[in-house]
Amino acid sequence: MTARTLLIADGFTGADDDWMRRWAGSLPDARLLLPVGFGSMDPESWPGAIGRAGAERPGRVALVARGRACHAAAVVAARQGAGRCGPVAGAMFVAPAPAPRDVGGCLAFLAMPSVVVISCGAQAPGAADMRDFARAIGGASVDGGEIGDAGAGAGLGDWTHGRSVLFWLTETIDEGDAALLASCGLSAGAP
């Protein structure tokens, strides 16, 4: 697996025992990110936070965002991942909330592996908006089941299904990195 920092961007104030905090505490090289400008999810507060987190450790950045954080994270991923020259290598968006006014209309196709976990079922009136988000960024859609907003109240615990989606994303990133190196006549670990 390629050296990578996993940035977990929470769109809620969150409880201490929800899946995002569990992942941040248990996954190697994972870090919980609560950017400056949390209340508005202003994407302008994210590039510096992502850049600093990427500079602290070698390798690429995989983003995981939920709720209100999804739109700002998608904007930053598009900026930093364009042409695979930035540190963002892929992104997982969980139950994206409707776009805030300060970020709405800024979504762009992501030139990187991305997946949107969609909350389905009776408690997911925004599932159509979540599918629209996935189409706008060119991401794969995955049925998350009845996870609501995927917040602490959803009772997801360590969220095994979400970890499976994250594993798929990181494997897809690694395969893309290997293909990119091969196209340059290099291999992983080569100087």
Steps between C-alpha positions, in 0.01 A plus 500: 500500500621850414600727791197714566337729753130440558323828578160456658296819461203515734200706398355488850625582845475124550498280806815350642389147414377524142659317205710796383672538833542123529665491157723797582616320814548155349606530134870551426589852390142622554432848623173672591471837328281778634594798281498865587165645397322187622164670525485596132711212361685767303719319244758780525589375851573149374799523261735609776376231737534230235837631388634503858369150567654374175834665579516335843519152348633370170263377234162590366180604676172308499203705622197369686225757554142489621202728510572869459874438455447314170454808281803688633711183481390443138601854404842455658544154347426642155756777549775288653442181307479650152742322273605274794759763594359585841511299818133392479486158334140398566191578705209331676191710564242371749139622498578844352266766634338755267754756378551798728459840333872578524597180315200423280553486125877448538506124449722373222590163355777342707793357304560237767327198650198612700198333653180635653327291767130575464257473787202301376175393657219673684727742689675630187289769336820647349610184314427664161721798594775257604479327161519841330814575703655171382418580135641854530839378623507187281510275805377148546179462704469244777183419693578564865170361624293687756781710645311830511756782516768249615542707816553365848122449539504245215655243735750373244766405754824421315297481174633190330323576170667842488841343565438267204426801278816672629702185424364500143596867464856454627553194280372699200739785584790256528416335166484845334834602652660175378359552149627860496849388605499222240407748226816693595714183494530493881384270775405555862812540709713604200701821544 
